[in-house]
Amino acid sequence: MNCRMQRRYLRLLSILTCSLLLAGTAVAGQSGAGVSILVLEGNKAQNLLSAKSPKPISVRIVDRAGKPLSGANVQFVPPEFGAGGMFVTDQSPVTVNTNTQGVAEAPPFLANSTEGSYEIQVIASYMSDVSRLLVEQTNVTSVKKKSSKKILIISAAIGGGLAAALAAKGGGGSSNDSTPTGATVAPTISFLNATVGSPQ
C-alpha cells in the first residue's frame, strides 16, 4: 500500500513539474515581445456636439524594439457618463486588429450632446502582453479655425539717382520733362490691387 502511494505521489509530482516548466517556458517566450501604443491621429481632437469626429482615432502598436506588431488586438473604450460619445458600429466592445504596419483605426466616433473634455481608453494586447493608453478629446459647440495669413505684395521704385538715370537714358534730360533734374521721385507702393503714390 505504501509503495503504491509513493508511486502515485512521484507520478503526480513529475507531471506537475513538467507542466510548470512548460508554462514557464511559454510565458518567457511571449513576454519578450512587449507592447507599446503610439497615437497617430485623434489625440487632443475637438468634436462638435452631436456630430461625427472629422478624423477617426488611429494608433500603431509596436514591440519593445519599435517593430510594428501585426495582428495585435486593440480595444477602444469611450467614457460611460458625461462628455464623450459612442463609436458608430454594432460591435461592443469595439475591437480592431492591427494590419501589417501595426496600425489599428477605430470606427467613426459620434460625440454626444454634453460639452467638455474626456478620455477614450485604448487597450492593446499581443500574446500575453497588455498595454493601456488614454486619448484626450473635447466636445465643443464650435471649432475655432486657424486664421489664414494675408500676404501683402509691396513693390517700391526708389528714385533719385535711379529715376534720373532712367530719365536721362530715355529722354536725355530734356527741359520739357515734367520732372526736374535731380528731383527726388516718391516711391510707388502697391497693396494687392490698390496703389498709393506721392501726394498730388
Residue frames as a rotation matrix with the C-alpha (Angstrom) as fourth column:
MET 1
0.570 0.822 0.000 0.00
0.822 -0.570 0.000 0.00
0.000 0.000 -1.000 0.00
ASN 2
0.486 -0.469 -0.737 2.77
0.125 -0.798 0.590 2.36
-0.865 -0.379 -0.329 0.90
CYS 3
-0.584 -0.744 0.325 4.61
0.404 0.080 0.911 1.56
-0.704 0.663 0.254 -2.33
ARG 4
-0.121 0.632 0.765 1.53
0.982 -0.034 0.183 2.32
0.142 0.774 -0.617 -4.41
MET 5
0.804 0.443 -0.397 1.04
0.531 -0.835 0.145 5.64
-0.267 -0.328 -0.906 -2.63
GLN 6
0.075 -0.874 -0.480 4.63
0.102 -0.472 0.876 6.59
-0.992 -0.115 0.054 -3.18
ARG 7
-0.625 -0.286 0.726 4.43
0.696 0.216 0.684 5.75
-0.353 0.933 0.064 -6.89
ARG 8
0.326 0.832 0.448 1.29
0.922 -0.385 0.046 7.85
0.211 0.398 -0.893 -7.31
TYR 9
0.732 -0.097 -0.675 2.87
0.301 -0.842 0.447 10.70
-0.611 -0.530 -0.587 -5.42
LEU 10
-0.330 -0.939 -0.099 6.00
0.211 -0.176 0.962 10.61
-0.920 0.297 0.256 -7.56
ARG 11
-0.435 0.233 0.870 3.95
0.900 0.157 0.408 10.39
-0.042 0.960 -0.278 -10.75
LEU 12
0.670 0.741 0.036 1.82
0.740 -0.671 0.047 13.43
0.059 -0.004 -0.998 -9.78
LEU 13
0.479 -0.576 -0.663 4.92
0.161 -0.684 0.711 15.32
-0.863 -0.447 -0.235 -8.77
SER 14
-0.574 -0.733 0.366 6.62
0.470 0.072 0.880 14.64
-0.671 0.677 0.303 -12.10
ILE 15
-0.065 0.647 0.759 3.52
0.975 -0.119 0.185 15.70
0.210 0.753 -0.624 -14.05
LEU 16
0.831 0.398 -0.389 3.20
0.508 -0.828 0.239 18.91
-0.227 -0.396 -0.890 -12.04
THR 17
0.091 -0.899 -0.429 6.90
0.179 -0.409 0.895 19.71
-0.980 -0.159 0.124 -12.50
CYS 18
-0.621 -0.292 0.727 6.75
0.724 0.142 0.675 19.21
-0.300 0.946 0.123 -16.27
SER 19
0.338 0.843 0.419 3.64
0.915 -0.398 0.062 21.38
0.219 0.362 -0.906 -16.51
LEU 20
0.757 -0.096 -0.646 5.29
0.284 -0.842 0.458 24.20
-0.588 -0.531 -0.610 -14.58
LEU 21
-0.311 -0.950 -0.034 8.41
0.294 -0.130 0.947 24.02
-0.904 0.284 0.320 -16.73
LEU 22
-0.452 0.215 0.866 6.40
0.892 0.073 0.447 24.13
0.032 0.974 -0.225 -19.96
ALA 23
0.657 0.754 0.015 4.27
0.749 -0.654 0.108 27.02
0.091 -0.060 -0.994 -18.71
GLY 24
0.474 -0.559 -0.680 7.35
0.211 -0.678 0.704 28.94
-0.855 -0.478 -0.203 -17.62
THR 25
-0.584 -0.707 0.399 8.99
0.525 0.046 0.850 28.46
-0.618 0.706 0.345 -21.00
ALA 26
-0.083 0.644 0.760 5.87
0.962 -0.148 0.231 29.67
0.262 0.750 -0.607 -22.85
VAL 27
0.832 0.410 -0.374 5.48
0.520 -0.811 0.268 32.78
-0.193 -0.418 -0.888 -20.68
ALA 28
0.091 -0.888 -0.451 9.15
0.235 -0.421 0.876 33.64
-0.968 -0.186 0.170 -21.05
GLY 29
-0.628 -0.332 0.704 8.93
0.724 0.083 0.685 33.41
-0.286 0.940 0.188 -24.83
GLN 30
0.194 0.808 0.556 5.83
0.894 -0.378 0.239 35.63
0.403 0.451 -0.796 -25.02
SER 31
0.736 0.157 -0.658 6.81
0.540 -0.722 0.432 38.31
-0.408 -0.673 -0.617 -22.53
GLY 32
-0.298 -0.948 -0.115 9.82
0.638 -0.287 0.715 39.30
-0.710 0.140 0.690 -24.59
ALA 33
-0.160 0.289 0.944 7.65
0.932 -0.270 0.241 40.93
0.325 0.918 -0.226 -27.27
GLY 34
-0.667 -0.010 -0.745 6.32
0.443 -0.810 -0.385 43.84
-0.600 -0.587 0.545 -25.20
VAL 35
0.042 0.747 0.664 3.57
0.972 -0.183 0.144 46.21
0.229 0.640 -0.734 -26.32
SER 36
-0.671 -0.180 -0.720 3.64
0.371 -0.921 -0.116 49.98
-0.642 -0.345 0.685 -26.82
ILE 37
0.302 0.855 0.422 0.88
0.914 -0.134 -0.383 52.24
-0.270 0.501 -0.822 -28.19
LEU 38
-0.819 -0.514 -0.256 1.67
0.383 -0.822 0.422 55.21
-0.428 0.247 0.870 -30.44
VAL 39
0.246 0.950 -0.193 -1.18
0.476 -0.292 -0.830 57.61
-0.844 0.113 -0.524 -31.22
LEU 40
-0.656 -0.444 0.610 -1.20
0.733 -0.180 0.656 58.59
-0.181 0.878 0.443 -34.89
GLU 41
-0.688 0.521 0.506 -4.50
-0.028 -0.715 0.699 60.50
0.726 0.467 0.506 -35.03
GLY 42
0.185 0.952 -0.245 -7.18
0.402 0.154 0.902 61.71
0.897 -0.266 -0.354 -32.63
ASN 43
-0.114 -0.251 -0.961 -5.35
0.993 -0.052 -0.104 62.96
-0.024 -0.967 0.255 -29.54
LYS 44
-0.667 -0.066 -0.742 -6.42
0.312 -0.929 -0.198 66.46
-0.677 -0.363 0.640 -28.41
ALA 45
-0.781 0.414 0.468 -9.18
0.474 -0.095 0.875 66.40
0.407 0.905 -0.122 -31.05
GLN 46
-0.758 0.618 -0.210 -12.16
-0.299 -0.615 -0.729 68.74
-0.580 -0.490 0.651 -30.81
ASN 47
-0.798 0.553 0.241 -15.54
0.578 0.588 0.566 67.30
0.171 0.590 -0.789 -31.78
LEU 48
-0.696 0.647 0.312 -18.72
-0.557 -0.761 0.333 69.27
0.453 0.058 0.890 -32.43
LEU 49
-0.609 0.536 0.585 -21.66
-0.476 0.343 -0.810 68.35
-0.635 -0.771 0.046 -30.22
SER 50
0.274 0.797 0.538 -23.82
-0.095 0.579 -0.810 65.54
-0.957 0.171 0.235 -31.64
ALA 51
0.747 -0.102 -0.657 -21.59
-0.664 -0.137 -0.735 65.27
-0.015 0.985 -0.170 -34.73
LYS 52
0.884 -0.465 0.044 -19.13
0.467 0.877 -0.112 62.74
0.014 0.120 0.993 -36.09
SER 53
0.351 -0.861 -0.367 -15.43
0.020 -0.385 0.923 63.34
-0.936 -0.331 -0.118 -35.48
PRO 54
0.681 -0.078 -0.728 -13.70
-0.699 -0.365 -0.615 64.54
-0.218 0.928 -0.303 -38.69
LYS 55
-0.064 -0.765 -0.641 -10.90
-0.705 0.489 -0.513 62.00
0.706 0.419 -0.571 -38.25
PRO 56
0.852 0.393 -0.346 -11.02
-0.084 0.755 0.650 58.58
0.517 -0.525 0.676 -36.54
ILE 57
0.536 -0.677 0.505 -8.63
-0.714 -0.045 0.698 57.58
-0.450 -0.735 -0.508 -33.78
SER 58
0.816 -0.366 -0.448 -5.63
-0.116 0.656 -0.746 55.76
0.567 0.660 0.493 -35.22
VAL 59
0.579 -0.639 0.506 -2.84
-0.674 -0.025 0.739 54.04
-0.459 -0.769 -0.445 -33.29
ARG 60
0.336 -0.559 -0.758 0.25
-0.507 0.571 -0.646 51.96
0.794 0.601 -0.092 -34.08
ILE 61
0.901 -0.038 0.432 1.22
-0.356 0.505 0.787 49.00
-0.248 -0.862 0.441 -31.89
VAL 62
0.338 -0.871 -0.357 4.92
-0.520 0.143 -0.842 48.21
0.785 0.470 -0.404 -31.65
ASP 63
0.700 -0.210 -0.683 7.13
0.574 0.734 0.363 45.91
0.425 -0.646 0.634 -29.60
ARG 64
0.732 -0.429 -0.529 9.97
0.352 -0.426 0.833 46.98
-0.583 -0.797 -0.161 -27.31
ALA 65
-0.359 -0.901 0.242 12.31
0.666 -0.066 0.743 47.33
-0.654 0.428 0.624 -30.27
GLY 66
-0.339 0.304 -0.891 9.85
-0.405 -0.901 -0.153 49.63
-0.849 0.309 0.428 -32.07
LYS 67
-0.997 -0.017 -0.077 8.84
-0.076 0.476 0.876 47.00
0.022 0.879 -0.476 -34.63
PRO 68
-0.303 0.952 -0.035 5.15
-0.943 -0.294 0.158 47.13
0.140 0.081 0.987 -35.73
LEU 69
-0.836 0.103 0.539 3.07
-0.141 0.909 -0.393 44.23
-0.531 -0.405 -0.745 -34.44
SER 70
-0.575 0.644 -0.504 0.66
-0.651 0.012 0.759 42.72
0.495 0.765 0.413 -36.95
GLY 71
-0.144 0.633 -0.760 -2.47
0.179 0.772 0.609 41.02
0.973 -0.048 -0.225 -35.61
ALA 72
-0.957 -0.161 -0.242 -2.44
0.267 -0.156 -0.951 42.75
0.116 -0.975 0.192 -32.22
ASN 73
-0.050 0.994 -0.095 -5.84
0.893 0.088 0.441 43.19
0.447 -0.063 -0.892 -30.57
VAL 74
-0.960 -0.256 0.113 -6.87
0.200 -0.911 -0.361 46.82
0.195 -0.324 0.926 -29.87
GLN 75
-0.033 0.968 -0.249 -9.95
0.989 0.067 0.131 47.94
0.143 -0.242 -0.960 -27.94
PHE 76
-0.798 -0.083 0.597 -11.35
0.094 -0.996 -0.013 51.48
0.595 0.046 0.802 -27.95
VAL 77
-0.194 0.698 -0.689 -13.43
0.956 0.293 0.029 52.30
0.222 -0.653 -0.724 -24.85
PRO 78
-0.361 0.133 0.923 -15.26
0.039 -0.987 0.157 55.66
0.932 0.093 0.351 -24.57
PRO 79
-0.976 0.025 0.214 -16.44
-0.215 -0.161 -0.963 57.02
0.011 -0.987 0.162 -21.21
GLU 80
-0.591 0.796 -0.129 -19.82
0.768 0.604 0.211 55.79
0.246 0.025 -0.969 -19.97
PHE 81
0.423 0.756 -0.500 -21.01
0.874 -0.485 0.006 59.06
-0.238 -0.440 -0.866 -18.40
GLY 82
0.233 -0.272 -0.934 -20.70
0.149 -0.939 0.311 62.80
-0.961 -0.212 -0.179 -19.02
ALA 83
0.435 -0.167 -0.885 -18.99
-0.806 -0.510 -0.300 64.28
-0.401 0.844 -0.357 -22.04
GLY 84
-0.503 -0.594 0.628 -18.00
-0.187 0.784 0.592 61.68
-0.844 0.180 -0.506 -24.61
GLY 85
0.025 0.536 -0.844 -19.86
-0.992 -0.089 -0.086 59.78
-0.121 0.840 0.530 -27.27
MET 86
0.376 0.139 0.916 -20.01
-0.146 0.985 -0.089 56.41
-0.915 -0.100 0.391 -29.00
PHE 87
-0.756 -0.629 -0.182 -18.39
-0.350 0.152 0.924 54.63
-0.553 0.763 -0.335 -31.90
VAL 88
0.186 0.846 -0.499 -20.66
-0.915 -0.036 -0.401 54.14
-0.357 0.532 0.768 -34.90
THR 89
-0.606 -0.341 -0.719 -20.60
-0.567 0.819 0.089 50.35
0.558 0.461 -0.690 -35.06
ASP 90
0.549 0.826 -0.127 -22.67
-0.553 0.473 0.686 47.38
0.626 -0.306 0.717 -33.96
GLN 91
0.102 -0.618 -0.779 -19.63
0.383 0.747 -0.543 45.84
0.918 -0.243 0.313 -32.29
SER 92
0.425 0.005 0.905 -19.35
-0.742 -0.572 0.351 46.02
0.519 -0.821 -0.239 -28.50
PRO 93
0.407 -0.429 -0.806 -16.73
0.109 -0.853 0.510 46.31
-0.907 -0.295 -0.300 -27.21
VAL 94
0.924 -0.120 -0.364 -15.05
-0.383 -0.338 -0.860 47.98
-0.020 0.933 -0.358 -30.19
THR 95
0.319 -0.819 0.477 -12.16
-0.011 0.500 0.866 45.69
-0.948 -0.282 0.151 -31.14
VAL 96
0.888 -0.136 -0.439 -9.80
-0.458 -0.186 -0.869 46.11
0.036 0.973 -0.228 -34.10
ASN 97
0.601 -0.742 0.298 -6.81
0.569 0.659 0.492 44.03
-0.561 -0.126 0.818 -35.17
THR 98
0.210 -0.620 -0.756 -3.68
-0.422 -0.755 0.502 45.79
-0.882 0.214 -0.420 -36.40
ASN 99
0.977 0.080 -0.199 -2.65
-0.214 0.287 -0.934 45.50
-0.018 0.955 0.297 -40.05
THR 100
0.612 -0.791 -0.017 0.80
0.736 0.576 -0.356 44.59
0.291 0.205 0.934 -41.38
GLN 101
-0.114 -0.638 0.762 2.02
0.169 -0.768 -0.618 48.08
0.979 0.059 0.195 -40.44
GLY 102
-0.675 -0.121 -0.728 0.85
0.705 0.184 -0.685 47.64
0.217 -0.975 -0.039 -36.85
VAL 103
-0.925 0.346 0.156 -1.91
-0.354 -0.935 -0.025 50.23
0.137 -0.078 0.987 -37.34
ALA 104
-0.509 0.847 -0.154 -5.43
0.861 0.500 -0.093 49.96
-0.002 -0.180 -0.984 -35.91
GLU 105
-0.913 0.268 0.307 -8.10
-0.179 -0.940 0.289 52.53
0.366 0.209 0.907 -36.80
ALA 106
-0.724 0.689 -0.033 -11.23
0.247 0.216 -0.945 52.97
-0.643 -0.692 -0.327 -34.71
PRO 107
-0.176 0.763 0.622 -14.70
0.974 0.043 0.224 53.28
0.144 0.645 -0.750 -36.30
PRO 108
-0.379 0.105 0.919 -16.16
0.150 -0.973 0.174 56.80
0.913 0.204 0.353 -36.72
PHE 109
-0.699 0.069 -0.712 -16.82
0.715 0.023 -0.699 58.49
-0.032 -0.997 -0.065 -33.38
LEU 110
-0.035 0.783 0.621 -20.11
0.408 -0.556 0.724 60.30
0.912 0.278 -0.300 -32.73
ALA 111
-0.938 -0.334 0.090 -19.90
0.086 -0.476 -0.875 62.92
0.335 -0.813 0.476 -29.98
ASN 112
-0.188 0.900 -0.393 -22.82
0.977 0.213 0.022 63.26
0.104 -0.380 -0.919 -27.56
SER 113
0.359 0.468 0.807 -24.60
0.457 -0.843 0.285 66.48
0.814 0.267 -0.517 -26.60
THR 114
0.889 -0.092 -0.449 -22.52
0.411 -0.274 0.869 67.13
-0.203 -0.957 -0.206 -23.47
GLU 115
0.670 -0.665 0.330 -19.78
-0.198 -0.589 -0.784 69.74
0.716 0.459 -0.526 -23.72
GLY 116
0.706 -0.490 0.511 -16.42
-0.625 -0.093 0.775 69.11
-0.332 -0.867 -0.372 -22.03
SER 117
-0.147 -0.878 -0.455 -13.20
-0.923 0.288 -0.257 67.11
0.356 0.383 -0.852 -22.04
TYR 118
0.764 0.360 0.535 -12.94
-0.530 0.824 0.202 63.33
-0.368 -0.438 0.820 -21.72
GLU 119
-0.373 -0.927 -0.033 -10.62
-0.856 0.330 0.399 60.39
-0.359 0.177 -0.916 -22.30
ILE 120
0.746 0.502 -0.438 -11.02
-0.643 0.714 -0.276 57.38
0.174 0.488 0.855 -24.58
GLN 121
0.216 -0.660 0.719 -9.20
-0.598 0.493 0.632 54.31
-0.772 -0.567 -0.288 -23.33
VAL 122
0.495 -0.181 -0.850 -7.10
-0.744 0.416 -0.522 52.30
0.449 0.891 0.071 -25.78
ILE 123
0.357 -0.327 0.875 -6.18
-0.587 0.650 0.482 48.76
-0.726 -0.686 0.040 -24.71
ALA 124
0.351 -0.344 -0.871 -3.68
-0.828 0.320 -0.460 46.82
0.437 0.883 -0.172 -26.82
SER 125
0.410 -0.216 0.886 -2.89
-0.528 0.736 0.424 43.14
-0.744 -0.641 0.188 -26.28
TYR 126
0.396 -0.369 -0.841 -0.45
-0.770 0.365 -0.523 40.87
0.500 0.855 -0.140 -28.05
MET 127
-0.200 -0.353 -0.914 0.06
0.137 0.913 -0.383 37.33
0.970 -0.202 -0.134 -26.84
SER 128
0.142 0.258 -0.956 0.47
0.936 0.279 0.214 37.73
0.322 -0.925 -0.202 -23.06
ASP 129
-0.779 -0.529 -0.336 1.37
0.606 -0.772 -0.191 41.44
-0.159 -0.353 0.922 -23.07
VAL 130
0.340 0.920 0.198 -1.14
0.916 -0.371 0.152 44.22
0.213 0.130 -0.968 -22.45
SER 131
-0.816 -0.549 -0.179 -0.75
0.573 -0.810 -0.124 47.99
-0.077 -0.203 0.976 -22.63
ARG 132
0.313 0.945 -0.091 -3.17
0.939 -0.322 -0.119 50.87
-0.142 -0.048 -0.989 -21.98
LEU 133
-0.854 -0.519 0.043 -3.24
0.518 -0.836 0.182 54.48
-0.058 0.178 0.982 -23.10
LEU 134
0.097 0.898 -0.430 -5.70
0.688 -0.372 -0.623 57.40
-0.719 -0.235 -0.654 -22.83
VAL 135
-0.608 -0.158 0.778 -6.63
0.734 -0.485 0.475 59.55
0.302 0.860 0.411 -25.83
GLU 136
-0.492 0.374 -0.786 -7.81
0.439 -0.673 -0.595 63.03
-0.752 -0.637 0.167 -24.82
GLN 137
-0.627 0.367 0.687 -10.69
0.618 -0.303 0.725 64.68
0.475 0.879 -0.037 -26.71
THR 138
-0.793 0.367 -0.487 -13.15
0.133 -0.676 -0.725 67.52
-0.595 -0.640 0.487 -26.16
ASN 139
-0.153 0.828 0.540 -16.76
0.985 0.081 0.154 68.14
0.084 0.555 -0.828 -27.18
VAL 140
-0.794 -0.191 -0.576 -17.28
0.264 -0.964 -0.044 71.77
-0.547 -0.187 0.816 -28.18
THR 141
0.297 0.940 -0.165 -20.08
0.328 -0.263 -0.907 73.96
-0.897 0.215 -0.387 -29.56
SER 142
0.990 -0.055 -0.132 -17.83
-0.143 -0.379 -0.914 75.32
0.000 0.924 -0.383 -32.31
VAL 143
0.423 -0.894 0.150 -14.38
0.833 0.448 0.323 74.60
-0.356 -0.012 0.934 -33.63
LYS 144
0.608 -0.287 -0.740 -12.03
-0.217 -0.957 0.193 77.56
-0.763 0.043 -0.645 -33.89
LYS 145
0.802 -0.332 0.497 -10.43
0.593 0.348 -0.726 77.81
0.068 0.877 0.476 -37.28
LYS 146
-0.061 -0.915 -0.400 -6.87
0.732 -0.313 0.606 78.99
-0.679 -0.255 0.688 -37.60
SER 147
0.696 0.311 -0.647 -6.68
-0.077 -0.864 -0.498 82.47
-0.714 0.396 -0.577 -39.12
SER 148
0.527 -0.487 0.697 -5.14
0.847 0.369 -0.383 82.50
-0.071 0.792 0.607 -42.55
LYS 149
-0.127 -0.692 -0.711 -2.20
0.441 -0.681 0.584 84.81
-0.888 -0.240 0.391 -43.07
LYS 150
0.907 0.418 0.055 -2.72
0.265 -0.461 -0.847 87.54
-0.329 0.782 -0.529 -45.63
ILE 151
-0.079 -0.958 0.274 0.15
0.871 0.067 0.487 88.01
-0.485 0.277 0.829 -47.99
LEU 152
0.809 0.268 -0.524 0.85
0.068 -0.927 -0.369 91.60
-0.584 0.263 -0.768 -48.98
ILE 153
0.193 -0.727 0.659 2.93
0.978 0.198 -0.069 92.27
-0.080 0.657 0.749 -52.04
ILE 154
0.751 -0.027 -0.660 4.79
0.125 -0.975 0.182 95.57
-0.648 -0.219 -0.729 -51.74
SER 155
0.158 -0.713 0.683 6.76
0.987 0.100 -0.123 96.98
0.019 0.694 0.720 -54.61
ALA 156
0.747 0.011 -0.665 8.59
0.192 -0.961 0.199 100.29
-0.637 -0.276 -0.720 -54.49
ALA 157
0.473 -0.614 0.632 10.62
0.747 -0.101 -0.657 102.13
0.467 0.783 0.411 -57.06
ILE 158
0.514 -0.374 -0.772 13.29
0.548 -0.549 0.631 104.02
-0.660 -0.747 -0.078 -55.16
GLY 159
0.826 0.028 0.563 14.21
0.519 -0.428 -0.740 107.06
0.220 0.904 -0.367 -57.20
GLY 160
0.609 -0.664 -0.434 16.56
-0.185 -0.651 0.737 109.90
-0.771 -0.369 -0.519 -57.00
GLY 161
-0.345 -0.872 -0.347 19.58
-0.654 -0.041 0.756 108.67
-0.673 0.487 -0.556 -58.87
LEU 162
-0.642 0.143 0.753 17.72
0.417 0.890 0.186 105.64
-0.643 0.434 -0.631 -60.35
ALA 163
0.457 0.885 0.089 14.87
0.621 -0.246 -0.744 107.79
-0.637 0.395 -0.662 -61.67
ALA 164
0.490 -0.341 -0.802 17.28
-0.498 -0.865 0.063 110.37
-0.715 0.369 -0.594 -63.02
ALA 165
-0.614 -0.775 0.151 19.34
-0.346 0.436 0.831 107.70
-0.709 0.458 -0.536 -64.74
LEU 166
-0.339 0.578 0.742 16.25
0.737 0.653 -0.172 106.22
-0.584 0.489 -0.648 -66.37
ALA 167
0.699 0.612 -0.370 15.04
0.299 -0.721 -0.626 109.63
-0.649 0.327 -0.687 -67.45
ALA 168
0.117 -0.747 -0.654 18.43
-0.637 -0.562 0.528 110.54
-0.762 0.355 -0.541 -68.86
LYS 169
-0.738 -0.389 0.552 18.55
0.069 0.770 0.635 107.27
-0.671 0.506 -0.541 -70.77
GLY 170
-0.088 0.815 0.573 15.08
0.873 0.340 -0.350 107.72
-0.479 0.469 -0.742 -72.20
GLY 171
0.786 0.561 0.261 14.90
0.618 -0.690 -0.376 111.47
-0.031 0.457 -0.889 -72.86
GLY 172
-0.043 -0.920 0.390 18.41
0.820 -0.256 -0.511 112.80
0.570 0.298 0.766 -72.50
GLY 173
-0.399 -0.127 -0.908 17.43
0.814 -0.505 -0.287 115.22
-0.422 -0.854 0.305 -69.74
SER 174
-0.461 0.299 0.835 15.17
0.584 -0.606 0.540 117.45
0.668 0.737 0.105 -71.91
SER 175
-0.995 0.076 0.061 13.82
-0.097 -0.749 -0.655 120.64
-0.004 -0.658 0.753 -70.37
ASN 176
-0.304 0.945 -0.122 10.33
-0.710 -0.139 0.690 119.55
0.635 0.296 0.713 -71.42
ASP 177
-0.467 0.100 -0.879 10.46
0.415 0.902 -0.118 116.66
0.781 -0.420 -0.463 -68.86
SER 178
0.469 0.775 0.423 7.86
-0.094 -0.432 0.897 117.24
0.878 -0.461 -0.130 -66.16
THR 179
0.873 -0.220 -0.436 10.29
0.486 0.313 0.816 116.02
-0.043 -0.924 0.380 -63.51
PRO 180
0.777 -0.624 0.080 13.10
-0.610 -0.779 -0.147 118.49
0.154 0.065 -0.986 -62.72
THR 181
0.310 -0.774 -0.552 16.63
0.053 0.594 -0.803 117.11
0.949 0.219 0.225 -62.96
GLY 182
-0.735 -0.677 0.026 17.90
-0.047 0.012 -0.999 115.97
0.676 -0.735 -0.041 -59.57
ALA 183
-0.130 0.757 0.640 14.43
-0.940 -0.300 0.164 115.93
0.316 -0.580 0.751 -58.04
THR 184
-0.921 -0.151 0.360 13.50
-0.307 0.849 -0.430 113.02
-0.241 -0.507 -0.828 -55.75
VAL 185
-0.337 0.818 -0.465 10.74
-0.574 0.213 0.791 110.82
0.746 0.534 0.398 -57.06
ALA 186
-0.179 0.352 0.919 8.42
-0.936 0.227 -0.269 109.44
-0.303 -0.908 0.288 -54.37
PRO 187
-0.975 -0.222 0.029 8.18
-0.206 0.941 0.269 105.65
-0.087 0.256 -0.963 -54.38
THR 188
-0.093 0.958 -0.271 5.03
-0.884 0.046 0.465 103.91
0.458 0.283 0.843 -55.52
ILE 189
-0.877 -0.147 0.457 3.69
-0.404 0.739 -0.539 101.24
-0.259 -0.657 -0.708 -53.16
SER 190
-0.254 0.791 -0.556 1.15
-0.666 0.273 0.694 98.62
0.701 0.547 0.457 -54.28
PHE 191
-0.703 0.181 0.688 -1.04
-0.515 0.538 -0.668 96.73
-0.491 -0.823 -0.285 -51.74
LEU 192
-0.337 0.543 0.769 -2.61
0.524 0.787 -0.326 93.93
-0.782 0.293 -0.550 -53.75
ASN 193
-0.016 0.397 0.918 -4.96
0.992 -0.109 0.064 95.83
0.125 0.912 -0.392 -56.11
ALA 194
0.925 0.344 -0.161 -4.57
0.369 -0.913 0.172 99.29
-0.088 -0.219 -0.972 -54.51
THR 195
0.007 -0.934 0.357 -1.73
0.885 -0.161 -0.436 101.68
0.465 0.319 0.826 -55.47
VAL 196
0.815 0.139 -0.562 -0.51
0.449 -0.765 0.462 104.54
-0.366 -0.629 -0.686 -53.29
GLY 197
0.174 -0.760 0.626 1.69
0.825 -0.234 -0.514 107.21
0.537 0.606 0.587 -54.85
SER 198
-0.794 -0.533 -0.291 3.04
0.607 -0.680 -0.411 110.60
0.021 -0.503 0.864 -53.93
PRO 199
0.000 0.830 -0.558 0.57
0.650 -0.424 -0.630 113.30
-0.760 -0.363 -0.540 -52.80
GLN 200
-0.019 0.098 0.995 -0.77
0.945 -0.324 0.050 115.48
0.327 0.941 -0.087 -55.59
